[in-house]
Amino acid sequence: MKHTPRWARWLVPVVLLVIWLGIGGTLGPYAGKLGEVATNDQAAFLPRSAESTKVVEARRDFERSESVPAIVIWQAPGGGPVTDAQQQEAGRAVAALAGRQGVVSAPSPALRSDDGRALQAVVPLAPDLGDELPAVLDDVRAAARTVPGLSASIAGPAATQADLADAFAGIDGLLLGVALGAVLLILLLVYRSLLLPIVIIISAVFALGLACAVVYALADHGVVRVDGQVQGILSILVIGAATDYALLLAARFREELAARDDRVAAAVASVRRSAGAITASGATVALGLLALLASDLTNNRALGPVGAIGIVCAVLSTLTFLPAALVLLGRAAFWPATPKPADATTEGHRLWRRVAGLIDRAPRRVWVSTTLLLVVLAAFAPTLTSRGVPLDEIFVKDAPSVAAQEALGRHFPGGSGQPAVIIADAAKAEEVEAAARATDGVASAAPVTAPGRPGGGGEPLVVDGRIRIDATLTAAADSDAAKNTVAELRGRVHAVPGADALVGGYTAQQYDTERTAARDRTVIVPVVLAIILLILVLLLRSVLVPVLLVATVALNFMATLGVSALVFQHLLGFSGTDASVPLYGFVFLVALGVDYNIFLMSRVREETLTHGVREGVLRGLTTTGGVITSAGVVLAATFAALMVIPLAFLFQIAFIVAFGVLLDTLVVRSLLVPALVIDIGPRSWWPSALAREERHKTVGEAPRT
């Protein structure tokens, strides 16, 4: 390095900066364009092999055009009865909608409820309205409100889609702004530096721009699928991971810069000594996400490659753009807290020296007490139910579609507007219909007739020798009772000889998604653990330490689920979580949580080579304590930004990851892991040479090189 010409030593950093400035300027706008290729069509995210998915394809043949129902419900103020005149006027109001923009076929008549206090009508809307859906619903709502003496609201899938679109509106700017603002504030408070936080933020934004551009191109060509949830998680994942990796490298650069005057040499040394941990950390998260490809749920599989692309871009930016920027800035990057020679030693880490001293004095007491704490918290994990979120809990804030659906459920059978759809052989139509009617929990069942409406009075519509029967359930379509009814209904119609019956519809889709999510957990969780264990073994060149790390991270996850169960059910009023929440929480928390143990133990291994196991652990904890804690706080704050999107799914994911990361950072990595390694001693590094070298030191022999 000393014999390299001065211009050559500066050429690489300058070229790297120019390249990344070009990437940021050219590809940065794609972070705001990803919504153009995103889809929130829930039918596209069903289990691939589920019975309800097969019904989605089969039912299209029975519809003159694909549609999404908007269910209009009228009520009299004060709960009074609806008159015949009002029913006729409501029928005329929705009939006038036929042929208008977005309405694909004639609306149904206005039907009166059994209690006589409400009316309902189904308006079939085009499934691909996109941004035009709110305007079309406003048109439907305006027509419905012309009925004198009645209030009107809209329920059903179309209304839910509109509320989902509203929840994701502005996700690019709002979510990114909140996340970056939180990161910037924390970095300014922790590092008391003006330039370093800005450089780290720029590094993360460049990584996000590159990731979004790659994902945009792949989604535009149909290679990957993106929805609002995947889009939001990608932004948070890249910002959080890129910031974590940047903090690790910047801390190492600060150490190297404090020990020498040559900023280029300091940058090279910091990259060389931190690249292994950063790359291993990125590989852990990326491969853990790719394990989602084993899922049978399309949205899970969509997140896998999209998230992995984001992590790769975060690692690339950290190991190229950031060192180049630090070389050009030198000590000025840390101004006014410029590095001093003492910063290269353990003298500058008073808090973490005290923590290390506590562990050194009583390692067994520390790891036993922290383990007991985690076990107690984990004991509540089984109380967290993951059978899906009912419609009235999908949105964290009040949503018009939820209130309308609740009104619909008060006056009509719970499954009104969202029937169980049965596809069967036409020759067995009567037997299948009879089996459906005989099922407990089915309010009515009728075949779709030639005009395209169940029970329309005409001959049943037969397509390719198949018939469609719509069964209205008595329970709300998103309830456990409705799911149980679907299971029983399937059993009855499957038992009809030669019918080849299939049962689908909204409730069946929820039921199949729940069962598929449970299957995914049993398949993907062991795969992720195996991936993490393999990477740790390769990085640390040991078996016992990686096993301990994986076990502690898994215990941290279970403890987090236990706390989440208490918070969700007793503080926030959630009856449960979406079926995919535990799996998402596991992949993010375990893969990201092991990052901090990688950062710690890679430094511990480095120090152990020189100072032995006990001193190596204490030095590793002391030197990395501050930066890893800062990284954990930043990542927790970044994921907490997902709470600005008023959806229960993202809120729950945000809480699980944020709390779990803090628990991992402050308890597992800071206390449990160091105490365990010290208590076990040299054997913890079995079967690597470190264990043998330490034994030689113990008996007074010179260590092997």
N, C-alpha and C positions, 0 to 999 in steps of 0.2 A: 504494500500500500504506500509506503514511504517513497518508493522509487517510481511510482506512477506519476506521470505529468499532472500538474495542477488542473489543467483544462479537462483532462480525461476524467479526473476524480469528480468533477462537477457536471460532466456531460450527462451521465446516467440520470441523476436527480432532475436535471432540467428537462430532459427528454420525457421522463415519466410524468412530470407535471404538465407538460404540453399535451401529452396523450390524454391524461385524465381531464384536463380542461376542455379538450375537444369532446370527450365522452359526456362530460357534464353539460356542455352547451348544446350538443346534438341530441343526446338521448334523455337528458333530464326531463323534458316535457312529457315523456311517456309515463312518468309517475302520475300525471293527471289525466292521461288518456286511457288508462287500463279499463275504466268503466265502459268504454265503447265496445269492448269485446267481452264484457261480463254478461252473464245471464243469471236471472233469479227465478227461472222456470223450475219449480220444485220437482216436476215430473222427470226432469233430466238428471236428477240426483237420487234415484231410487236404487234399491239393490238389483244388481244385474240379473240374478237368477231367481228372484222371488216370484211367487205366483201373481202378486199384484202388478208387477212390471209386465208380465205377459198379458194381463188384462188391459193395460194401458194401450198396447198395440192392437189387441183384438177389438176393443170397443170403438176404435176409430172407424171401422167398417160400418158401424151402425149409426153413424152421425153424418148428416148431409154435409156438414162442415165442422171442423174442430172448434170447440168453444170453451170458454171459462165462465161458469155461472156467477151472476150477481143476483143475490136474493134480496128483493125489496120486501120490507116488513112495515106494515102500517099499524099504529095503535091509537086508540082514543085517549086523550088526556084524562087522567084520573082513573083509567082502567075501565071505562064504560064500554057498553056493547057497540059493535059495529053494525050500522044499518044496511039494509039491502041496497039503498041508493048509493051509499058510500062504496059498497063492494062493486057495483056496476061502474061507478066513476073511476075507481082504481083500475078496473079491467080496461076501460077505455084509455086511461092515461098511459099504461104500459104498452097497450096495443099500438098506440101512436108512435112508439119508439121503433117499430119494425122498419127497416130500411135506412135508419140513421147511421151515421158514421160509427163504426165499431160494433154495431149490433148485427150478428151474423144470421139470425133467424127470428121468427116470430116469438115474442115472449109468451109465457104460459098465462092462463087466466089467473085472476086474483082469487085465491082460495081462502075461505074463512076457517079459523081455528075451531076446534071442538068446543072451546069455552066461549066462542062468539065475540071475543074481545080483541082479535087481531086478524090481519090479512097478510098473505104472502104471495109473491109472484116471482118467477125465475126469468131473468133477462140474460140470454146467451150472448156473451161478448167474444170478440176475436181474441185468440190466445197470444198474438204477437203485437199488441198495441204499444208496448214499451212505454215511452214517455207520454204517449197520448192517453194512457189509461186513466189518470186522474181527471182529465177533461171529459172523457166519455162518462165516467161515473158521476161527475157533476151534472151532466146532461140528464142521466137517468134519475138522479136525485131531484133535480128541478121538476121533471115531469111528475114524479111520484108525489111531490109536495103540493100539487095542484088540487088534490082531493080535499075538499073542505071538511074541517073538523077532525082530521087525522094527522098525526106526525109520522114522518117516513124516515127510515134509515136503511143502510145497505149492509148485508152480511155476505158470507160465502167466500169462495176462493178468490174471486176478482177483487173484492174489498180488502182481503188479507194481502194480496199482492201489492195493492196500492199503498197500504200502510208499510209494508216491507220496503218498497221503493222509497217512501218518505223517510224511513229510518236510515237508509243508506245514502240519502241525498247529501251531497257535499262531503262524502267520506274522504275523498282525496285531500281536500284542503283542511277540513276540520281535524281529522284524525292525525294527519301529518303535523299540523301546527301544534296541537296539544302535546304530541309525543316529543317533538323537537324542543318545544318550550320547556317541558319538564326536564329533559336531558341537559339543556343549556343551563338552566337554573341550578341544578345539582352540581354540575361540573364547576360553575363559577363559585359556588359556596365551598366545595370540597378543596379545589385546587388553588383558589384565590389567584388565578391567572386569567388574563384577558384574552390572549391569543390562542392558547391551547384548546379551550372549549370550542372556539370558532373553527379551528382546523379539524378537530374531531367530528364536529357536526357536518362540515363540508365533506369529509371522508365518507360519512354515513350516507349523506344525500347522493353523492356520486355513485355509491354502491347501489342505492335504491333505484336511481335512474337507469343504471345498466341492467339491473334485474328486471325492472318493469318493461324495458325495451325488449329484452329477450322473451319474457313471458307474453308480451303483446304480440310479437311475431309468431310465436308458437300457437297462441290461442286463435289468432286470425286465420291460421291454416288448419285449425281443428286438431292440433296435436295435444294440447292441454285444454282443460275447461276451467273457467274462472267464474265465481259468483261473488256477491258482495262480501261474504264472510271470508273467503279465500283472499280477496283483495285486501281487506283490512288486516288480516293476520300477516300477509306478506310484508306490508309496510312496517308493522310493529316488529316483526321478526328481524328484518334487515337492519332497522335503526338500532334495535337493542343489541343484536349480535355484533354489528360493526362497531358500536360504541364500546362494548366489552373488550373486543380484541384490540381496539385502538388504545384503551386505557392500559392494557397489559404491555403493549409495545412502547407506549410513551413513558411508562414508569421505568422500563428497562433502559430506554434511551437516557432518561434523567440520571439513572445510576451511572451509566457508562460516561456520560458527559461530565459528571461530578468527579470522575476518576481520571479524566484525561482532557486535554484541550482540543483535540482533533475531532471536530463534529462529524466528519465523514467516517472516520474509524469508529466513532461511537455509534453511528447509525448502523454500520455494517455489523458491529458486535451485537447490537440490540436485536437486529433481525435474525442473526444466526442463533442467538440464545433463546429467542422467544418463538421462532417460526415453528419449531416442533410442537410446542404446546398449542399454539394457535391453529395449526393445521390439524392436529389431532382433535381439538375441540370442534373445529368446523366439520371434520369428517364424521364425528360422533353425531352431531345434529343432523347433517345432511343425510347420512345413511339411515338414521333413525326415522327421518321423515319419509325417505324412500321406502321404508318398510310398510308404509301405508298403502303401497301399491298392492299389497296382499289383501286389502280390504275388498269386500264385495259391494261397498257403498261408493257410488261414483264421486261424491264430494270429498270423501276421505282420500280416494285415489288422486283426485285433482290437487289436493293440498300437497301431496308427497313431492312430485317433481317441481312444483312451483316454489315451495319452501326451500327445497334443496338448491335450486338455482339462486335464490336469494342469499343463502348462506355462502355459497361459492363466491358470489360477487362481493360479499362482506369481507371474506378472507383475502380476496385479490386486492381490494382497495386498501386494506390494512397493511399488507406486506409490500405494496408498491407506492401508492400515492402518499400515504402517511410518512414513511421514512424519507421520501424525497422532500416533502414539505418541512419536516423537522431538520433536515440537513441545511436547507436554505435559511431557516429561522435561527437554528442553533439555540443558545441560551435565551434568546429573546422570546422563544415560544413559551417559556415559563415565567416571564416577567409579570409581576414584580418579585415573585418567589423563585428567583434564579437558583439553579443547583449549586451546592457548595460541596467541598470534599467530604464533609461529614455525612452527606446524603448517601454516599456509596457504602457506608457501614450501617450497622444496626443501631447506631447511637441516635438516629433521628426518628425512631419509632417507639416512643415511650409507652403509649397505650398497649401496643402489641407486645412489647417486652414484658409488661405486667401480665398480660394474658398468657404469654409463654411461660412466665415464672409460675403462675398458678397451675398450669398443666404439668410442669416439670416437678412440682412439689408433690402432687397427688394425682398421677395420670389415671390410675384405676378408679379412684373416686369420681373423677371428672367423666370418664366415658360410661361408667355404670349409671350415674345420675342422669346424664343426658339421654342415654338409651331408654331408661325407665320413663322419662318425660315423653319421648317420642312414641313409645309403646302405649302409654295411657291415651295419648291423642289418637293413635291409630285404632284404638279399640272402638271408636265411634264411626269409623269408616263404613262398616256394614249398614249403618242406618241411612246412608246416602242412597236414595232410590234414583234409578236412571231409566225409568220406563217412559220417558218422553215428557215434554212440558205441555200442559193443557193450553188451549187457545187463549184463555184469559190471562196466561202468564208468559206468553211469547214476548210481549212487549213490556219493557220495564215501566214505561209511562202509559197513560190512558190512550187507547187507540179506538177510533170510531168503529172499526170492524168488530172489535171485541164486544163493545156495548151492544151493537146490533145483533151479534150472535147470541148474546145472553138473552136479549128480548125474544129472539126467535125460539130459543129453548124453553122459555116460560110458557109459550102458547102452542107450540107444535112439537111433535115427536123430536127427540134430541137429534136424530140423524136427518132431519128434513133438509133437503137441498144437497146433501152429501150421502147418497145411498150407497149401500154395498152393491157392487155390480157383479152379476153372475153371467158368465158366458158358458153356454152348454149346447149339446147336440139338440137340434130342433125336434127330432123324433121323441126326445125325452122331456120336452118342455113342460108338460103338465105334471110329471112326476117331480121334476126339479122345483117347479113353483110350489107344489104341495109341501115338499121337504123344507123349503125356505119359510113358508107360512107357519109350519109346525115348530120352527126354532124359537126357543125362548129368547125374548129381546128383539124380535122382528115385529114391527108394527104392521107392515103391509108389504106385499110383493106383487109385482105386475110386470108382464113382458113389455118391451118397447114395441110399439105398433108402427105401422107404415108411415104415419105422419111424423114419427120421430119422438113421440112422447109416451112414457109409461102409462098404460091404462087408458089410451086415447080412444078406445072404442072400436078401432079397426082391427084388422088381422095382424097377428104378431109379425114383425119384420124378420125375415130369414135371410141371412147372408152366408153364402157358401155352406149351407147346411147347418149353420149355427144360429142360436137365438140369444138375445140379451134380456135378462130379467133384473130389474132394479128393486132392491129390498131396503125399505126405510126402517132404520133401527129406532128403538124407543129411547135409548140412551144417547147422550151427546156424542157426536162422532169422534171426539178426541179423548173420551173417557176410558178408563180401564174396563168398565162394564161393556162398552161397545166393542172393545178389542176381544173380550171374552166371548161376546156374541159372534164375532167374525170367526173365531176359532171353532165354535160349535157349529156355525153355519157351514163352514168348510167340511167338517166331518160329515154332516148330513147330506150335502149335495154330492160329495165325493163318493158316498155310499150308493148313489143311484147307478145301477149297472148300465154301462154303455153311454152315460151322459158326458163323460170327459169334462166335467164341470170345473170351472175356475172362478174364484171369488177375488175381486179386487175392489177398487174404490179408495176413498180417503182413509177410512179407518183401517182397512186392510194394509194400506201402504205404511201407516204408522206402526201397525203390528209387525209387519215384515222388517221394517227398519230397526225396530227394537230388538228383534231376534237376531238380525244380521249384525248389529252392533255388539251384542253379547258374543257372537261367534268370532267377530274380529278381535275382540279383546283377548280371547284365548289363543288366537293365532299370532297376533302381532306383538303382544307384550313379551313373550319369550324371544322372539326374533330381535327386538330392540335391545333387550338385555344381553343377548349373545353378541350383537354387534359392538355394544359398548365395552363388554368384557374383552373381546378380541383386540380392540383398539388400545385399551389400557395395557393389556399384556405386551403388545408390540412397543408401546411408548415407554413403559416403565421397566420392561424386561424382567418382569416378575409375575408370579401367579397369585400369591397370597394377598398382596396389596390391592391389585385390581378386584379380587373377589370381595375384599372388605369394602372397597369404595362402592361397588355396585350394590352391595347389601345395605350400606348406609343411605345411599340415594333412594333405593326402593323403600326403606323404612321412612324416610322423609316424605315420600309421596303418599304413603298410607296415612301418616300423621296429618298431612295437609288435607286429605280427603275427610279425615275425622273432624278437623276444625271446620271445613267447608260444610259438612253435614249440619253441624250445630248452627253455623251462621245462616245458611240458606233457609233452614226450616224454622228456626226459633227467632231470628232477628229480621230476616228479609221476607219471610212468608212464602218462600217457594215450596211447592209440594214435592219437587224433585228436580232432576236435571234432564236435559236432552240426552238421548241415548248415546250420542257420540262424545259427550263432555268428558267422561272418565278417560277415554282413549286419547283424546286430544291433550287433556291435562297430563296424562302419563308421558306421552311422547315429548311434549314441550318441557315438562318439569324434569324428567329424568335425563333427557339429552342435554338440556341447558344446565341443569343442576350439576351434572358431572363435570361441566366446564371448569367450575371453580376448584373442584378436586384435582383436575388435570393441571390447572395453573399452580396450585399449591404443591402437589406431589412431584411435578417435573422440577420445580425449584428445590424441593426437599432432596430429591435424588442428586441434583447437581451439588448441593451443599454436603450431602452425605459422602460423596466421593472424596471430599477433602477433610471433613470434620467428624465423620462417624454418624451413626443413626440418631442418637439422642440430640447432639448438637446440630445435626443437619435439619431435624424436624423443627427445633426451636428457631434456628436462623431462617429457615424457609417460611415459617409462620410469621416471623417478625418482619421480614422484608416484603412479603406479599400481602400481609394483612390489610393494610390500608387500601391498596389498589383493588384487591378482590372484593372487599366490602363496598367500595365505591361502585364497582361494576355491578354488584348485586343490587344495590339501591337503584342504580340507573335502569337496569333491566326490569326490576319490579315496577318502577314508575312508568316505563315505556309500555309494558303490558297493561298497566292500570288505565292507560289512555283509551283502551278499547271500551271502557265504561261510558265514554261519551256517546257511543252508538246504543240507542235504547232497545236493545234486544237481550233477552234473558240468556241466550246461548253465549254470546260474546261477553256479557257481564260475568257469567259464571266462569268461563275460561280465564278471563282477566284476573278474577279474584284468586282462583286456584294457582295460577302461575305466579302472580305477584307475591302472594303470601308464602307459597312454597319456596320461591327463590330466596326470600328474606330468611325463612327458617333454615334453609340449607346454608346460606352465607353466614349467618350469625351463630348457628348452633352446630350443624354437622361439620362444616369445613373448619370453623374456628376452634371447636372444642372436641367433638367426638373423634374425628379422624386423627388429629395430632396425638391425642391421648392414647388412642388405640395403638398407633404405630410405636409410640415410646414404650408403652407397657409390654407389647409383644417383643420389642427389641429387634435385633438383627434378623431373627427368623421371619419378620414381616416381609423381607425382600427375597425370600426363598422363591425360586432356586437360583437367583442371579448371583454374580460374583460379589455383590455388595455384602451379602450375608456371610460369605466366607472371609472376606477382608475384615469385616468387623470382628469375627471370631479370632482372627490372627492378632488384631489389635488388643483384644481382651487378654490373650495369653502372652502378650509382649513381643509378638513377631512383627516383622516389617510387612506392611500390606503389599499385596501383589499389584502390579501395574497392568 
